[in-house]
């Protein structure tokens, strides 16, 4: 099954926190989903948005902006009596094809209620995370960062790349992603930073003497797509030994 969601859909400066196996309950957006039954898929949680990626290829990718949520997300029951999180927004964004731009959908009364049920995760902690992100999304970027630093658990807080580790401080940044670095002995949270000539990987914990690994892109010999945790979400990069900088 080809996934349609990627971190490239996030807004500038937006951080991805987690994703969960979930269902979207039948409700007020049947005109968009073209279905009156529960949809199964994955719910991607970011600092400014929630994105639901249905397993069915015919159903659209759905996105809600947390700053447009009229109330903080709450735990409730859907129309079928299942425990879920309820998110009320003025508008929902959707698209059927990956190359299409998002389109908006709203009701005349300006209120849409979406019900998400988690399949494998505990709902109270998830509701607390979404409520914290909802409050931060209403703030300016600087105030939101301080709010998340104060109210999120340590493993949930946004991290920043250490710019003092750059080989060339003037080199432009092409891409920055939160990733998991997988090694034979250790899997750790990391930040991947891509510049026109180098790839940096800053790990929260490292087997190396330096927490930042730097590779010259000129030494990249092969990039292989791999499975991680039974999903096609990993990338294995092979560099020539001479390309190692640190």
C-alpha positions as CSV (number, residue, x, y, z in Angstrom):
1,X,0.0,0.0,0.0
2,X,1.4,3.3,-1.1
3,X,1.5,6.0,1.6
4,X,0.4,9.5,0.7
5,X,1.5,11.3,3.8
6,X,5.0,12.6,4.2
7,X,6.8,15.3,6.4
8,X,7.0,17.5,3.3
9,X,3.3,18.2,3.8
10,X,4.1,20.0,7.1
11,X,4.3,23.8,7.3
12,X,7.6,25.7,7.7
13,X,8.8,25.1,11.2
14,X,6.2,22.5,12.0
15,X,7.3,19.5,14.0
16,X,6.0,16.0,13.7
17,X,5.4,14.3,17.1
18,X,3.8,10.9,16.4
19,X,1.4,8.8,14.3
20,X,-1.2,6.3,15.4
21,X,-3.3,3.5,13.9
22,X,-6.8,5.0,14.1
23,X,-10.3,5.2,12.7
24,X,-12.3,8.2,11.6
25,X,-15.9,7.9,12.6
26,X,-18.8,8.4,10.2
27,X,-20.1,11.9,10.7
28,X,-20.3,15.4,9.2
29,X,-17.7,15.0,6.3
30,X,-19.4,12.2,4.3
31,X,-19.5,14.5,1.4
32,X,-15.7,14.6,1.4
33,X,-14.9,11.0,2.3
34,X,-17.7,9.7,0.0
35,X,-18.5,7.2,2.7
36,X,-20.9,6.8,5.6
37,X,-18.9,4.1,7.4
38,X,-15.9,4.2,9.7
39,X,-12.5,4.7,7.9
40,X,-9.3,3.0,9.1
41,X,-5.9,4.6,8.6
42,X,-3.2,6.5,10.4
43,X,-3.5,9.8,12.3
44,X,-0.3,11.9,12.1
45,X,0.1,14.4,14.9
46,X,2.2,17.6,14.3
47,X,2.7,20.8,16.2
48,X,0.2,22.7,14.0
49,X,-2.0,20.1,12.6
50,X,-3.6,16.6,12.6
51,X,-3.6,14.6,9.3
52,X,-5.6,11.5,8.8
53,X,-4.4,9.1,6.1
54,X,-7.0,6.5,5.2
55,X,-5.9,3.0,4.2
56,X,-8.5,3.1,1.3
57,X,-6.9,4.7,-1.8
58,X,-10.3,6.1,-2.8
59,X,-10.7,8.1,0.4
60,X,-9.0,11.5,0.7
61,X,-6.1,12.6,2.9
62,X,-7.7,14.8,5.6
63,X,-6.0,17.6,7.5
64,X,-7.2,20.0,10.2
65,X,-5.2,23.0,11.6
66,X,-5.1,23.1,15.4
67,X,-5.3,26.9,15.4
68,X,-8.7,26.6,13.7
69,X,-10.0,24.2,16.3
70,X,-12.9,26.0,18.0
71,X,-12.4,24.1,21.3
72,X,-9.6,22.0,22.8
73,X,-9.9,18.3,21.7
74,X,-11.8,16.2,24.2
75,X,-12.4,12.6,25.0
76,X,-16.0,11.5,24.2
77,X,-18.0,8.8,22.4
78,X,-18.9,8.7,18.7
79,X,-22.3,7.8,17.3
80,X,-21.5,4.1,17.7
81,X,-20.5,4.4,21.3
82,X,-16.8,4.0,20.8
83,X,-14.4,6.0,22.9
84,X,-12.7,8.6,20.8
85,X,-11.2,12.1,20.6
86,X,-13.5,14.8,19.3
87,X,-12.0,17.8,17.3
88,X,-14.3,20.6,16.3
89,X,-13.0,22.9,13.5
90,X,-14.4,25.5,11.2
91,X,-13.0,23.8,8.1
92,X,-11.2,20.6,7.0
93,X,-8.7,20.3,4.2
94,X,-8.6,17.4,1.9
95,X,-7.0,16.0,-1.3
96,X,-7.4,12.8,-3.3
97,X,-4.1,12.8,-5.2
98,X,-0.7,13.4,-3.7
99,X,0.2,16.0,-6.4
100,X,-3.1,18.0,-5.8
101,X,-3.2,21.0,-3.5
102,X,-5.3,20.8,-0.4
103,X,-8.9,22.0,-0.8
104,X,-11.1,23.2,2.0
105,X,-14.6,22.0,3.1
106,X,-16.9,23.7,5.6
107,X,-20.5,23.7,6.7
108,X,-22.8,26.8,6.6
109,X,-22.8,27.0,10.4
110,X,-19.0,27.0,10.4
111,X,-18.6,23.9,12.7
112,X,-17.4,20.4,11.9
113,X,-16.9,17.7,14.4
114,X,-14.4,14.9,13.7
115,X,-14.2,11.7,15.9
116,X,-10.9,9.7,15.9
117,X,-10.6,6.4,17.7
118,X,-7.1,5.0,18.5
119,X,-6.6,1.3,17.9
120,X,-3.5,0.6,20.0
121,X,-2.7,3.7,22.1
122,X,-4.1,5.1,25.3
123,X,-6.6,7.8,24.7
124,X,-6.1,10.1,27.8
125,X,-2.4,10.8,27.1
126,X,-3.2,11.4,23.4
127,X,-6.0,13.9,24.3
128,X,-3.6,15.7,26.7
129,X,-1.0,16.0,23.9
130,X,-3.5,17.3,21.4
131,X,-4.9,19.8,24.0
132,X,-1.4,21.1,24.7
133,X,-0.6,21.5,20.9
134,X,-4.0,23.2,20.4
135,X,-3.1,25.9,23.0
136,X,0.4,26.3,21.6
137,X,-1.0,26.7,18.0
138,X,-2.9,29.8,19.1
139,X,0.3,31.5,20.1
140,X,3.1,33.2,18.2
141,X,6.0,31.0,17.1
142,X,8.3,32.2,19.9
143,X,5.7,31.9,22.6
144,X,4.6,28.5,21.3
145,X,8.1,27.1,21.6
146,X,8.3,28.3,25.2
147,X,4.9,26.9,26.0
148,X,5.7,23.4,24.6
149,X,9.1,23.4,26.4
150,X,7.2,24.0,29.7
151,X,4.2,21.7,29.3
152,X,5.3,18.7,27.2
153,X,7.2,15.7,28.7
154,X,10.9,15.7,27.9
155,X,10.6,13.1,25.1
156,X,7.9,15.1,23.4
157,X,9.6,18.5,23.3
158,X,10.7,20.0,20.0
159,X,14.5,19.8,19.5
160,X,16.7,22.1,17.6
161,X,19.8,21.3,15.6
162,X,23.1,22.5,17.1
163,X,24.3,25.0,14.4
164,X,27.7,25.2,15.9
165,X,28.4,21.7,14.5
166,X,28.1,22.9,10.9
167,X,31.2,22.6,8.8
168,X,30.1,25.7,6.8
169,X,27.8,28.0,8.8
170,X,26.9,30.0,5.7
171,X,25.7,26.9,3.7
172,X,21.9,27.1,3.1
173,X,19.6,24.5,4.7
174,X,17.6,22.4,2.3
175,X,15.7,20.1,4.7
176,X,15.5,19.4,8.4
177,X,13.6,16.4,9.7
178,X,13.0,14.6,13.0
179,X,14.0,11.0,12.4
180,X,15.0,7.8,14.2
181,X,18.6,6.7,13.7
182,X,18.7,2.9,13.7
183,X,22.0,1.0,14.4
184,X,22.6,-2.7,15.3
185,X,22.8,-1.8,19.0
186,X,20.8,1.3,19.4
187,X,17.8,3.2,18.0
188,X,17.7,6.9,19.0
189,X,15.8,10.1,18.2
190,X,17.8,12.3,15.8
191,X,17.6,15.4,13.6
192,X,18.6,15.1,10.0
193,X,19.8,18.3,8.3
194,X,20.5,18.4,4.6
195,X,22.6,21.1,2.9
196,X,23.6,21.3,-0.8
197,X,26.9,19.4,-0.1
198,X,26.5,17.6,3.3
199,X,24.2,15.5,5.4
200,X,24.2,15.9,9.1
201,X,22.7,13.6,11.7
202,X,22.4,14.8,15.3
203,X,21.5,12.0,17.8
204,X,20.1,12.5,21.3
205,X,22.4,9.5,22.2
206,X,25.3,8.3,20.2
207,X,27.8,5.4,20.1
208,X,30.3,7.9,18.6
209,X,32.4,10.4,20.4
210,X,30.5,13.2,18.7
211,X,26.7,13.5,18.8
212,X,26.7,14.9,15.2
213,X,27.6,12.8,12.2
214,X,28.5,14.6,9.0
215,X,28.8,13.0,5.6
216,X,29.7,14.6,2.2
217,X,27.0,14.0,-0.3
218,X,29.7,13.5,-2.9
219,X,30.5,10.3,-1.1
220,X,26.9,8.9,-1.3
221,X,27.1,5.6,-3.1
222,X,23.7,4.0,-2.6
223,X,20.3,4.8,-1.0
224,X,18.1,1.8,-0.2
225,X,14.5,1.8,1.0
226,X,14.0,-0.5,4.1
227,X,11.2,-1.7,6.3
228,X,11.2,-0.6,10.0
229,X,8.6,-1.8,12.4
230,X,6.9,-3.6,9.6
231,X,6.4,-0.4,7.5
232,X,8.3,1.1,4.6
233,X,9.5,4.1,6.5
234,X,13.3,3.6,6.6
235,X,16.2,4.7,4.3
236,X,19.6,3.1,4.4
237,X,22.4,5.3,3.1
238,X,25.8,3.9,2.0
239,X,28.8,6.4,1.9
240,X,32.3,5.9,0.7
241,X,34.8,5.8,3.7
242,X,36.6,8.9,2.4
243,X,33.3,10.9,2.7
244,X,33.3,10.7,6.5
245,X,34.1,14.1,8.0
246,X,33.3,13.5,11.7
